[in-house]
Amino acid sequence: IGDYSEALENLADECLSDRQYDASIKYMERAISFNSNNQLCKKMARVYRTQGLTCIHEKGYQTATELFEKAFKYDEQESLTWYYCGKAYFHQENYKKAVDCFKRFFLKCESQGESKEKDEKLIRLRNKAKGYCYKGLLILARRQNYQLTIEYYQEAIDICDSPFDAHKELGKIFLNKEGPSFNVDKAAAQDNGLPPNVVP
């Protein structure tokens, strides 16, 4: 059984290198049915992640998120899958789900010991994730969907790029939403880079 499972795994790798994703998944499923070990599950997750990345490049973002969610069933620990899933949700304008994925991405980065080469890539992706979170805040604010913007802000601010600018942006939201008579203390808090419930 071990040799048969290994042969199936090798076939899956060959299909993956040729971008024959469906065939690769079929072989991996059969291999896992004979030998469901952690390494095989990680490989299956990698197949789904690679297929999801191809969908992102082709702007098939909904299909990409579906594939990443399948990858999580086999391996929730791989930080890269969380990043790319967040990116795919962002491009579907599902900003809250994007932030949730980016948060998981940051947590996985902190908990995993990475090689120097991979760590440099993760640093770049962390900066991109912060940028996506900040951009989501600006998009929602400009649409004047105030309640959703504030809820998003509360979720995203811990990993948001340029948190000082984000605080100022929320100050503007209070100005627009609640009028000059209400905004003075809260807007001042934003201009000082403080959370919205903190008044200097």
Residue frames as qw, qx, qy, qz and C-alpha x, y, z in Angstrom:
[[0.000, 0.885, 0.465, 0.000, 0.00, 0.00, 0.00],
 [0.334, -0.761, 0.081, 0.551, 2.84, 2.36, 0.84],
 [0.366, -0.142, 0.583, 0.712, 4.44, 1.99, -2.60],
 [0.167, 0.593, 0.696, 0.368, 1.07, 2.45, -4.34],
 [0.153, -0.910, -0.313, 0.226, 0.34, 5.58, -2.32],
 [0.364, -0.589, 0.289, 0.661, 3.77, 6.98, -3.17],
 [0.333, 0.173, 0.685, 0.625, 3.21, 6.26, -6.87],
 [0.045, 0.803, 0.573, 0.156, -0.10, 8.14, -6.75],
 [0.289, -0.847, -0.069, 0.441, 1.63, 11.01, -4.99],
 [0.396, -0.295, 0.488, 0.720, 4.30, 11.17, -7.70],
 [0.220, 0.482, 0.694, 0.487, 1.61, 11.22, -10.39],
 [0.117, -0.900, -0.403, 0.118, -0.12, 14.05, -8.54],
 [0.360, -0.674, 0.177, 0.620, 3.15, 16.04, -8.46],
 [0.354, 0.030, 0.632, 0.688, 3.67, 15.54, -12.19],
 [0.086, 0.704, 0.638, 0.301, 0.14, 16.71, -12.97],
 [0.244, -0.880, -0.219, 0.344, 0.60, 19.73, -10.71],
 [0.379, -0.451, 0.358, 0.724, 3.80, 20.74, -12.49],
 [0.173, 0.214, 0.694, 0.665, 1.86, 20.55, -15.78],
 [0.285, 0.064, 0.162, -0.943, -1.02, 22.57, -14.26],
 [0.517, -0.207, -0.718, -0.417, -3.39, 19.63, -14.59],
 [0.239, -0.328, 0.529, -0.745, -5.04, 20.51, -11.31],
 [0.825, -0.102, 0.030, -0.555, -8.09, 18.27, -11.47],
 [0.869, 0.183, -0.458, 0.047, -5.97, 15.22, -12.25],
 [0.280, 0.389, -0.634, 0.607, -3.52, 16.14, -9.49],
 [0.493, -0.286, 0.373, -0.732, -6.36, 16.43, -6.97],
 [0.916, 0.007, -0.190, -0.353, -7.78, 13.07, -8.06],
 [0.732, 0.250, -0.567, 0.283, -4.45, 11.31, -7.54],
 [0.036, 0.370, -0.576, 0.728, -3.89, 13.03, -4.19],
 [0.702, -0.236, 0.149, -0.655, -7.37, 12.04, -2.97],
 [0.939, 0.062, -0.325, -0.099, -6.62, 8.41, -3.83],
 [0.508, 0.350, -0.595, 0.516, -3.22, 8.60, -2.15],
 [0.255, -0.366, 0.450, -0.773, -4.77, 10.06, 1.00],
 [0.857, -0.157, -0.081, -0.485, -7.41, 7.30, 1.04],
 [0.890, 0.089, -0.412, 0.175, -4.55, 4.79, 1.38],
 [0.636, -0.143, -0.341, 0.677, -2.26, 6.81, 3.61],
 [0.106, -0.897, -0.247, -0.350, -3.78, 9.87, 5.27],
 [0.639, -0.340, -0.236, 0.648, -0.68, 11.41, 6.81],
 [0.104, -0.843, -0.153, 0.505, 0.08, 15.04, 7.52],
 [0.261, -0.383, 0.507, 0.726, 2.54, 15.40, 4.65],
 [0.175, 0.339, 0.798, 0.467, -0.01, 14.22, 2.08],
 [0.016, -0.827, -0.541, 0.152, -2.64, 16.58, 3.47],
 [0.194, -0.718, 0.122, 0.657, -0.19, 19.48, 3.16],
 [0.227, -0.103, 0.686, 0.683, 0.44, 18.52, -0.45],
 [0.107, 0.606, 0.761, 0.208, -3.27, 18.41, -1.18],
 [0.099, -0.869, -0.274, 0.400, -3.63, 21.88, 0.31],
 [0.251, -0.498, 0.398, 0.729, -0.75, 23.06, -1.88],
 [0.227, 0.273, 0.778, 0.518, -2.54, 21.77, -4.99],
 [0.006, 0.816, 0.578, 0.011, -5.67, 23.77, -4.09],
 [0.231, -0.796, -0.010, 0.559, -3.58, 26.83, -3.21],
 [0.302, -0.229, 0.573, 0.727, -1.68, 26.68, -6.51],
 [0.138, 0.506, 0.752, 0.400, -4.95, 26.35, -8.42],
 [0.124, -0.868, -0.417, 0.237, -6.36, 29.28, -6.45],
 [0.295, -0.598, 0.224, 0.711, -3.35, 31.42, -7.33],
 [0.241, 0.136, 0.699, 0.659, -3.91, 30.69, -11.00],
 [0.001, -0.744, -0.652, -0.142, -7.51, 31.91, -10.59],
 [0.235, -0.811, -0.136, 0.519, -6.28, 35.11, -8.94],
 [0.287, -0.317, 0.473, 0.770, -3.96, 35.80, -11.88],
 [0.048, 0.316, 0.748, 0.582, -6.95, 35.28, -14.18],
 [0.250, -0.136, 0.160, -0.945, -9.13, 37.49, -11.93],
 [0.632, -0.302, -0.622, -0.350, -11.41, 34.58, -11.03],
 [0.059, -0.429, 0.574, -0.695, -11.58, 35.71, -7.42],
 [0.771, -0.223, 0.179, -0.569, -14.72, 33.85, -6.32],
 [0.943, 0.144, -0.299, -0.017, -13.40, 30.54, -7.62],
 [0.408, 0.478, -0.577, 0.522, -10.07, 31.32, -5.94],
 [0.376, -0.415, 0.487, -0.670, -11.68, 31.76, -2.51],
 [0.930, -0.066, -0.002, -0.363, -13.57, 28.49, -2.93],
 [0.825, 0.306, -0.423, 0.217, -10.30, 26.71, -3.68],
 [0.139, 0.490, -0.575, 0.640, -8.52, 28.30, -0.74],
 [0.661, -0.329, 0.298, -0.605, -11.35, 27.26, 1.57],
 [0.974, 0.077, -0.190, -0.099, -10.88, 23.69, 0.33],
 [0.544, 0.465, -0.533, 0.450, -7.17, 23.99, 1.06],
 [0.278, -0.516, 0.470, -0.660, -7.94, 24.93, 4.67],
 [0.914, -0.187, 0.010, -0.359, -9.74, 21.60, 5.13],
 [0.926, 0.152, -0.244, 0.245, -6.40, 19.88, 4.62],
 [0.615, -0.072, -0.246, 0.746, -4.03, 22.40, 6.15],
 [0.133, -0.941, -0.288, -0.115, -4.99, 25.51, 8.14],
 [0.619, -0.630, 0.045, 0.466, -1.44, 26.26, 9.21],
 [0.578, 0.195, 0.318, 0.726, 0.11, 27.49, 5.95],
 [0.081, -0.622, -0.203, 0.752, 0.34, 31.26, 6.21],
 [0.041, -0.164, 0.520, 0.837, 0.49, 31.91, 2.46],
 [0.064, -0.441, -0.838, -0.313, -2.95, 30.41, 1.87],
 [0.143, -0.737, -0.521, 0.405, -4.47, 32.87, 4.35],
 [0.117, -0.494, 0.164, 0.846, -2.81, 35.81, 2.63],
 [0.033, 0.003, -0.693, -0.720, -3.96, 34.87, -0.86],
 [0.108, -0.565, -0.817, -0.049, -7.46, 34.06, 0.38],
 [0.126, -0.703, -0.315, 0.625, -7.62, 37.53, 1.94],
 [0.061, -0.328, 0.416, 0.846, -6.46, 39.07, -1.33],
 [0.059, -0.263, -0.835, -0.480, -9.16, 37.19, -3.27],
 [0.132, -0.695, -0.673, 0.214, -11.88, 38.31, -0.81],
 [0.136, -0.572, -0.038, 0.808, -10.63, 41.89, -1.04],
 [0.024, 0.140, -0.575, -0.806, -11.05, 41.91, -4.82],
 [0.168, -0.475, -0.820, -0.273, -14.61, 40.68, -4.33],
 [0.178, -0.515, 0.064, -0.836, -15.14, 43.72, -2.06],
 [0.780, -0.505, -0.358, -0.097, -15.75, 41.42, 0.89],
 [0.197, 0.705, -0.431, 0.527, -13.50, 43.51, 3.10],
 [0.630, -0.549, 0.368, -0.408, -14.46, 42.01, 6.45],
 [0.993, -0.004, 0.116, 0.037, -13.62, 38.49, 5.31],
 [0.626, 0.615, -0.256, 0.405, -10.42, 39.81, 3.79],
 [0.158, -0.726, 0.445, -0.500, -9.39, 41.31, 7.12],
 [0.866, -0.340, 0.283, -0.233, -10.19, 38.07, 8.93],
 [0.940, 0.259, -0.023, 0.223, -7.91, 36.16, 6.54],
 [0.373, 0.708, -0.325, 0.504, -5.15, 38.75, 6.85],
 [0.489, -0.661, 0.389, -0.415, -5.35, 38.51, 10.64],
 [0.969, -0.126, 0.211, -0.023, -5.00, 34.75, 10.43],
 [0.736, 0.558, -0.157, 0.349, -2.08, 35.28, 8.06],
 [0.011, 0.766, -0.414, 0.492, -0.31, 37.47, 10.61],
 [0.748, -0.469, 0.365, -0.294, -0.94, 34.96, 13.40],
 [0.979, 0.138, 0.089, 0.118, 0.45, 32.09, 11.32],
 [0.504, 0.700, -0.285, 0.417, 3.52, 34.15, 10.43],
 [0.277, -0.721, 0.445, -0.453, 4.21, 34.75, 14.11],
 [0.838, -0.308, 0.380, -0.242, 3.80, 31.09, 15.07],
 [0.945, 0.281, 0.091, 0.141, 5.84, 29.51, 12.26],
 [0.438, -0.620, 0.423, 0.494, 9.60, 29.40, 12.04],
 [0.713, 0.689, 0.116, -0.066, 10.42, 30.31, 8.46],
 [0.750, 0.052, 0.194, 0.631, 13.56, 30.08, 6.34],
 [0.196, -0.493, 0.043, 0.847, 15.28, 33.37, 5.56],
 [0.022, 0.065, 0.628, 0.775, 14.12, 33.31, 1.94],
 [0.208, -0.579, -0.749, -0.245, 10.51, 32.64, 2.87],
 [0.294, -0.649, -0.425, 0.558, 10.67, 35.13, 5.72],
 [0.124, -0.268, 0.225, 0.929, 11.66, 37.90, 3.30],
 [0.157, -0.304, -0.706, -0.620, 8.67, 37.02, 1.13],
 [0.319, -0.633, -0.696, 0.116, 6.38, 37.06, 4.16],
 [0.231, -0.482, -0.180, 0.826, 7.64, 40.52, 5.13],
 [0.057, 0.024, -0.452, -0.890, 6.66, 41.79, 1.68],
 [0.306, -0.424, -0.765, -0.375, 3.26, 40.11, 1.92],
 [0.304, -0.577, -0.579, 0.489, 2.64, 41.49, 5.42],
 [0.077, -0.346, 0.040, 0.934, 3.22, 44.99, 4.06],
 [0.203, -0.140, -0.641, -0.727, 0.83, 44.30, 1.19],
 [0.323, -0.510, -0.797, 0.016, -1.80, 42.97, 3.60],
 [0.201, -0.522, -0.361, 0.747, -1.54, 46.16, 5.66],
 [0.047, 0.174, -0.328, -0.927, -2.01, 48.18, 2.49],
 [0.264, -0.324, -0.792, -0.446, -5.10, 46.19, 1.50],
 [0.288, -0.570, -0.691, 0.337, -6.63, 46.78, 4.94],
 [0.102, -0.467, -0.112, 0.871, -6.07, 50.53, 4.74],
 [0.126, 0.015, -0.563, -0.816, -7.39, 50.69, 1.18],
 [0.251, -0.450, -0.844, -0.152, -10.56, 48.84, 2.27],
 [0.193, -0.590, -0.484, 0.617, -11.13, 51.47, 4.96],
 [0.001, 0.344, -0.188, -0.920, -10.83, 54.31, 2.45],
 [0.164, -0.168, -0.767, -0.597, -13.14, 52.63, -0.06],
 [0.253, -0.567, -0.779, 0.081, -15.89, 52.12, 2.53],
 [0.171, -0.549, -0.290, 0.765, -15.48, 55.63, 3.92],
 [0.043, 0.200, -0.377, -0.903, -15.81, 57.22, 0.49],
 [0.245, -0.327, -0.803, -0.434, -19.00, 55.25, -0.10],
 [0.316, -0.341, 0.234, -0.854, -20.36, 56.85, 3.10],
 [0.788, -0.293, -0.508, -0.186, -21.38, 53.49, 4.52],
 [0.112, -0.707, 0.450, -0.534, -20.53, 54.74, 7.99],
 [0.809, -0.393, 0.309, -0.310, -21.67, 51.87, 10.19],
 [0.972, 0.186, 0.005, 0.143, -19.90, 49.28, 8.07],
 [0.448, 0.692, -0.330, 0.460, -16.80, 51.47, 7.89],
 [0.357, -0.670, 0.449, -0.472, -16.62, 51.80, 11.67],
 [0.940, -0.187, 0.247, -0.145, -17.11, 48.05, 12.14],
 [0.850, 0.432, -0.116, 0.280, -14.41, 47.39, 9.56],
 [0.136, 0.782, -0.380, 0.475, -12.11, 49.93, 11.19],
 [0.634, -0.566, 0.405, -0.338, -12.42, 48.20, 14.55],
 [0.978, 0.019, 0.202, 0.055, -11.42, 44.90, 12.94],
 [0.765, 0.534, -0.011, 0.360, -8.66, 46.20, 10.69],
 [0.035, -0.960, 0.198, -0.196, -6.85, 48.89, 12.67],
 [0.725, -0.561, 0.379, 0.126, -4.43, 46.52, 14.43],
 [0.699, -0.033, 0.528, 0.482, -2.87, 45.48, 11.12],
 [0.411, 0.870, 0.270, 0.032, -3.75, 48.52, 9.03],
 [0.593, 0.172, 0.067, 0.784, -0.96, 50.27, 7.15],
 [0.069, 0.348, -0.012, 0.935, -0.56, 53.94, 8.21],
 [0.295, -0.555, -0.755, 0.189, -2.70, 53.66, 11.39],
 [0.122, -0.412, -0.210, 0.878, -2.27, 57.40, 12.04],
 [0.205, 0.061, -0.445, -0.869, -3.86, 58.20, 8.67],
 [0.334, -0.348, -0.846, -0.229, -6.57, 55.64, 9.37],
 [0.215, -0.519, -0.600, 0.569, -7.44, 57.39, 12.64],
 [0.050, 0.327, -0.070, -0.941, -7.68, 60.71, 10.82],
 [0.255, -0.110, -0.711, -0.646, -9.92, 59.13, 8.18],
 [0.298, -0.488, -0.817, 0.084, -12.30, 57.90, 10.86],
 [0.108, -0.450, -0.314, 0.829, -12.37, 61.42, 12.29],
 [0.194, 0.124, -0.398, -0.888, -13.66, 62.61, 8.93],
 [0.308, -0.304, -0.856, -0.282, -16.32, 59.90, 9.05],
 [0.212, -0.541, -0.650, 0.490, -17.59, 61.23, 12.37],
 [0.021, 0.335, -0.042, -0.941, -17.66, 64.72, 10.89],
 [0.283, -0.016, -0.629, -0.724, -19.79, 63.57, 7.96],
 [0.360, -0.327, -0.869, -0.095, -22.05, 61.31, 9.96],
 [0.377, -0.604, -0.631, 0.308, -22.84, 63.22, 13.12],
 [0.060, 0.911, 0.231, 0.336, -22.28, 66.90, 12.36],
 [0.320, 0.576, -0.344, 0.669, -20.01, 69.64, 13.71],
 [0.499, -0.636, 0.202, -0.552, -21.67, 69.84, 17.14],
 [0.952, -0.278, 0.080, -0.096, -20.70, 66.21, 17.87],
 [0.883, 0.355, -0.160, 0.263, -17.32, 65.79, 16.25],
 [0.033, 0.905, -0.337, 0.257, -14.98, 68.12, 18.12],
 [0.558, -0.588, 0.574, -0.117, -13.54, 65.74, 20.74],
 [0.896, 0.098, 0.429, 0.065, -13.62, 62.65, 18.55],
 [0.644, 0.733, -0.019, 0.217, -12.07, 64.37, 15.56],
 [0.098, -0.863, 0.457, -0.192, -9.35, 65.80, 17.83],
 [0.765, -0.339, 0.547, -0.029, -8.65, 62.28, 19.04],
 [0.862, 0.407, 0.255, 0.161, -8.23, 61.11, 15.46],
 [0.380, 0.873, -0.190, 0.238, -5.87, 63.97, 14.60],
 [0.302, -0.732, 0.580, -0.192, -3.70, 62.92, 17.52],
 [0.477, 0.317, -0.814, -0.103, -3.57, 59.34, 16.24],
 [0.289, -0.125, 0.787, -0.530, -5.74, 57.97, 19.05],
 [0.009, -0.323, -0.933, -0.160, -8.52, 55.38, 18.90],
 [0.183, -0.511, -0.395, -0.741, -12.01, 56.88, 18.44],
 [0.595, -0.679, -0.410, -0.126, -13.02, 56.34, 22.09],
 [0.640, -0.353, -0.199, 0.652, -9.92, 58.06, 23.51],
 [0.110, 0.941, 0.140, 0.288, -9.97, 61.84, 24.02],
 [0.584, 0.231, -0.352, 0.694, -6.64, 63.56, 24.88]]
